[in-house]
Amino acid sequence: MENFKDIIFTEPLVFALLVTYFLCVYFCKEKKQGFYFSNIKMLLSATSYQSSIIGVLKFLIFFAMLLALANPIKKSEIKVEDSKGYEISLLFDVSGSMLENDKFTITKEILDDFIEKRKLDKLSLTIFADYAYLASPMTFDKQSLSKLLSLIEIGVVGDRNTALYEALFLSGDLFKDSVSKNKIAILITDGIDTANTIPLAPALEKMKKYGIKVYTIGIGEIGDYNSEVLLQIAKETGGKFYEANTKEKIEGIYQTIDSLAKSEIKTNSYDKKTYLYQYPLDVAIGLLFILILIRWKQL
């Protein structure tokens, strides 16, 4: 019942036609040619059950059509008020090396859990390998973001290089018009920049220009990634550098970041309407085919 409480009908007066239906059933009976049989009781008994089914089908078809005409909609208010929260840019390394030791799958699961927890935050997702790609701009829609993350696989942006600095530079543009006091980026990688598309300096300058704290996470064994560069990025932007070589450590890092204090974000609220008329209409069409089939067999 919980699923039906938010359903409303925009044209409820349509249900008044039910009165017309019952009046027609009672007063507008179908005239048929009369036949005389010696055992009328046996004939009535044989046909009464089928007649009842036809009567029920007619009513259900009519009622389903009324439901469709009444235009049922599910109205849910998505209320995103001025609240405490972050604007967070997630930068996810999806290069080929992330397949080693199942790092990609483990990190994606933890990232998805992190997205789910940040209910009042605005999040974006940037993925990078041979080049950086903005998978999702800043959004409050965590469900869509999680769905998008589940579809990402190694190879969607190449798998040979790691465009780490390009991803950092691209992420900075997301905060160009931001009014949030605290803006952060979480950069997770298991390698070093090998794409050579953008130098580190301009990428850092952009992050500092918009006041973005970068939390860098090196995944894997020491030597897989450049800890000095990741430390530099975090230090110059006011963030922190973390190292993790196990699932438990990665989870711990995200829990630490998750516990950070919240900041003010300007938000909006709006109503989401889902139109449902097609469902009763489909039912009516299906029942109509069944009625036609029964009538055809009677011929």
C-alpha positions, 0 to 999 in steps of 0.5 A: 500500500505504501507504493500507492499512497502517492498516486493521484488522478488528474481527472477523477470525474471520469469515474462518474461514468461508472454510474452510466455503465451500471445503468446500461448493464441494467436497462440496456440489455442486449436483445436476442432472438428467442429459441425454445428448448425442452430442457431450458434449465440444463441450457442455462446451467451450461451457459451461466458460467461463461456469461459471468466470465464475459460480464466480469471481463467487460467490467474490468475492461471498462474500469481499466479504461477509466483508470487510464482516462483518469490519468494516474500519476505518481507525484514525489517531491524531491526536496533538496533544501539549502542544507549542509553538504559537500560538492565532491568531484570523484576522479576514478582511475580506470586504466588497465593496471587497475585490473591487477589484484581486482583493484578495479572491482573493489574500488568501484564497490567502495565508491558506490557505497560512498556515493550512497552515503552522501545523501545531501551532497552534490557529486560528479564523476570523472574517469581517466585512462588514455584520456580524461572523460567527464562521466557525470557533472555535479548532481544530486541524483545518486541513483543515476550516478550509481547506475552510471558507475556500474556500467563503467568498465576498463577500456571505456577510455582506453587502457594503456595510459593514465591521464592523471593531470588531465583528469585533475584539470578537467575536474577543476572546471566543474567548480567554476560557478560553485558557491559552496564554501568547501569544495573537494576532489577525491582522486584515486589511482594506482599509477603515474601520469603517462599520457603527458597531455597536461602538465601538473602545474596548470592542473594544480593552479586551477584547483587552487584557483577555485579553492578545491581541496584534493584528497589523493589515494594511492592504490596498490603497493609502494612504487606502483604510484608516485607518492611524492606527486600525490602528496604534492597535489594534496599538500598544495590544495589543502587536502590529504594523501592516503595510501592503501593496498587492501580493501579494508584500508580503502574502506577506512579512507573513504570512511575518514573522508565521509566523516568530514564536516559539511558545508553549505550548498545552494539547492533547489526543490522540485516535484517529480511526476511519473505518468502511469496511464499506460499500465491500466491501458495495457491491461484493458487491451489485454483483457479485450483480446481475451474477450474477443477470443472467448466470443470467437469460440462461441461462434 
